[in-house]
Amino acid sequence: MPITIDLTGKVVLITGASQGIGATMARRFHQAGATVWINHPGFAQTQSDAGDLASDLDGNAHVVAADVGKPDQVEAMMQQIARDHGGLDFLINNAAILRDRTIARMSIEEWQSVIDVNLSGVFYCCKFALPVMRDGGAIVSLGSIAGITGFFGQSNYAAAKSGVMSMMRVLSREVAKRGIRANSIAPGVIETSMAASIPAEVRAEMVKNVPLNRFGRPEEIADAALFLCSPLAAYITGQTLEVNGGWRG
C-alpha cells in the first residue's frame, strides 16, 4: 500500500513564504491538502509575489502581511488566522534575512536587524501561535548549517540560527503535554536567490565540502518540513534535522 501524506483539513502558516524555500513549502503543503497561509513582511515586491503564489495555488491559500520582527503584527496575524479558520495546526518559521559583515565592521543595526527577524521573530511567532494552535500540531523552525559550522562574516546570522535550534529543543519540552512537536531543520547551502549572491569562487570552494557534490534544492527542505509535520514523524520532537548533503564543516 502506498504511503501518502494527507493534511486535508489542516491549517499551516509559513512565514517568509513569498519566495524561495518558503514559497516551495507553501506549494508542498498545498499539494498535501492543507490550507496554507502565506506570510510576507509587507514590502511591495513580497506582497506581489505572495499574491501571485496564492493565485497559482488556486484555493485553500491565503495571504497575510506581518513583519515577524514586530510582536504586535505577529499577534494580529495569529488572531486573524484563528478568526478565519478556528485555529492553526502547523507553524513553519522560515522568514530570515542576511546582513553579512565581520564583527569588527558590522554595524549595530546590521546585528540587531538580523536578531530581530531571525531569532526574536521565531520567538514571537511561537508565543502568539501557541494560544491558537490545536493540540497535536507541529512547529518547524529553520535553523542553518551556519549555526553549526560558523561561516566567516555571519556572526549575527549564525548566532540567531543557533538560538533558533536551541529554542526548539526547549519548546519541545514545554508543549509536549499538548501533543505539539517542535523541531528545527538546518539546511546547508540551498539553490535560492540568496545563495545565488555568493561569488562563484566561494561557491566552488563551498561545494567541495559537500559529499553529495552539489547544493540542495528548495524542494528538499520543503519535503523535510512536510515530513516533520506529518504523522510519519509522530515520535520526533526536540530535534534538528540537518539537510546539507553530508557537509560536516
Buried (B, 14 or more C-beta within 10 A) or exposed (E): EEEEBEBEEBBBBBBBBBBBBBBBBBBBBBBBBBBBBBBBBBEEEBBEBBBBBBEEBEEBBBBBBBBBBBBEBBBBBBEBBBEEBEBBBBBBBBBBBBBBBEEEEBEEEBBBBBBBBBBBBBBBBBBBBBEBBBEEBBBBBBBBBBBBBBBEBBBBBBBBBBBBBBBBBEBBEEBEEEEBBBBBBBBBBBBBEBBEEBEEEEEEEBBEBBEEEEBBBBBBBBBBBBBBBBEEBEEBBBBBBBBBBEBEE
